[in-house]
Amino acid sequence: MTVGVLIADDQELVRAGLRMILETDPQISVVGEAGDGAQAVETSRRFRPDVVLMDIRMPVLDGLQATRRILAGPAPPRVVVLTTFDLDEYVFDALAGGASGFLLKDAAPEVLLGAIHTIAKGDALLAPTVTRRLVEAYVRDHPPPPRVAPELEALTTREREILVFLARGLSNAEIAQQLVVSPLTVKTHVARVLDKLDLRDRVQAVVYAYEHGVVRPGTEEPRSG
């Protein structure tokens, strides 16, 4: 199955460079390009890509607003945010708004190609250390409200435990090892957590957990066994 990709970036050289990298993979097809956010929304609606590579800082309509509009449409594509530095507050807002992950613009070609396939399969592009650092930096400046969100009350004790592990960046296999259960059992718990909290994927789970004080900046690093 070929993955259709839309490249949205206001710099023509950046778009050309990304296109060259993507076209080295026979399973990826660049279906369109956009030079600003408004064009990205329109092009996405016209060509219906599987994945959108979205520059966060663009004219006319920035990448954050464009991401929100694209994801609000029917059968939306997955969105990967492109940024020049990983502690960009706009990136946090994009993740909270439904983007499936983010990449630094200087990422190696193999990282970019791997990310496209990961996102296209429906998985979140979650680099635990980078994502966690981004979220923690944001939350330090925007402390979560003291009250507990009503939907958190709907989680069982085990589901809340799963949410904490997700926030720490653990994979299903690592969570299974921690809890001494099967990865399939963990997968079921994760699905229930996302459903009860109305979250799109694991990236949003990380953002949600920090925003609502389930975990706080400076807590212990995830263990991988």
VENNOR-V357570 format. One record per residue. N is the residue number from 0. RES is the residue in one small letter. SS is DSSP state (h for helix, s for strand, l for the rest). Layout:
n: (N & N)
res: (RES & RES)
ss: (SS & SS)
This chain:
n: (0 & 1 & 2 & 3 & 4 & 5 & 6 & 7 & 8 & 9 & 10 & 11 & 12 & 13 & 14 & 15 & 16 & 17 & 18 & 19 & 20 & 21 & 22 & 23 & 24 & 25 & 26 & 27 & 28 & 29 & 30 & 31 & 32 & 33 & 34 & 35 & 36 & 37 & 38 & 39 & 40 & 41 & 42 & 43 & 44 & 45 & 46 & 47 & 48 & 49 & 50 & 51 & 52 & 53 & 54 & 55 & 56 & 57 & 58 & 59 & 60 & 61 & 62 & 63 & 64 & 65 & 66 & 67 & 68 & 69 & 70 & 71 & 72 & 73 & 74 & 75 & 76 & 77 & 78 & 79 & 80 & 81 & 82 & 83 & 84 & 85 & 86 & 87 & 88 & 89 & 90 & 91 & 92 & 93 & 94 & 95 & 96 & 97 & 98 & 99 & 100 & 101 & 102 & 103 & 104 & 105 & 106 & 107 & 108 & 109 & 110 & 111 & 112 & 113 & 114 & 115 & 116 & 117 & 118 & 119 & 120 & 121 & 122 & 123 & 124 & 125 & 126 & 127 & 128 & 129 & 130 & 131 & 132 & 133 & 134 & 135 & 136 & 137 & 138 & 139 & 140 & 141 & 142 & 143 & 144 & 145 & 146 & 147 & 148 & 149 & 150 & 151 & 152 & 153 & 154 & 155 & 156 & 157 & 158 & 159 & 160 & 161 & 162 & 163 & 164 & 165 & 166 & 167 & 168 & 169 & 170 & 171 & 172 & 173 & 174 & 175 & 176 & 177 & 178 & 179 & 180 & 181 & 182 & 183 & 184 & 185 & 186 & 187 & 188 & 189 & 190 & 191 & 192 & 193 & 194 & 195 & 196 & 197 & 198 & 199 & 200 & 201 & 202 & 203 & 204 & 205 & 206 & 207 & 208 & 209 & 210 & 211 & 212 & 213 & 214 & 215 & 216 & 217 & 218 & 219 & 220 & 221 & 222 & 223 & 224)
res: (m & t & v & g & v & l & i & a & d & d & q & e & l & v & r & a & g & l & r & m & i & l & e & t & d & p & q & i & s & v & v & g & e & a & g & d & g & a & q & a & v & e & t & s & r & r & f & r & p & d & v & v & l & m & d & i & r & m & p & v & l & d & g & l & q & a & t & r & r & i & l & a & g & p & a & p & p & r & v & v & v & l & t & t & f & d & l & d & e & y & v & f & d & a & l & a & g & g & a & s & g & f & l & l & k & d & a & a & p & e & v & l & l & g & a & i & h & t & i & a & k & g & d & a & l & l & a & p & t & v & t & r & r & l & v & e & a & y & v & r & d & h & p & p & p & p & r & v & a & p & e & l & e & a & l & t & t & r & e & r & e & i & l & v & f & l & a & r & g & l & s & n & a & e & i & a & q & q & l & v & v & s & p & l & t & v & k & t & h & v & a & r & v & l & d & k & l & d & l & r & d & r & v & q & a & v & v & y & a & y & e & h & g & v & v & r & p & g & t & e & e & p & r & s & g)
ss: (l & l & s & s & s & s & s & s & l & l & l & h & h & h & h & h & h & h & h & h & h & h & l & l & l & l & l & s & s & s & s & s & s & s & l & l & h & h & h & h & h & h & h & h & h & h & h & l & l & l & s & s & s & s & s & l & l & l & l & l & l & l & h & h & h & h & h & h & h & h & h & h & l & l & l & l & l & s & s & s & s & s & s & l & l & l & l & l & h & h & h & h & h & h & h & h & l & l & l & l & s & s & s & s & l & l & l & l & h & h & h & h & h & h & h & h & h & h & h & h & l & l & l & l & s & l & l & h & h & h & h & h & h & h & h & h & h & h & h & h & h & l & l & l & l & l & l & l & l & h & h & h & h & l & l & l & h & h & h & h & h & h & h & h & h & h & h & l & l & l & l & h & h & h & h & h & h & h & h & l & l & l & h & h & h & h & h & h & h & h & h & h & h & h & h & h & l & l & l & l & l & h & h & h & h & h & h & h & h & h & h & l & l & l & l & l & l & l & l & l & l & l & l & l & l)
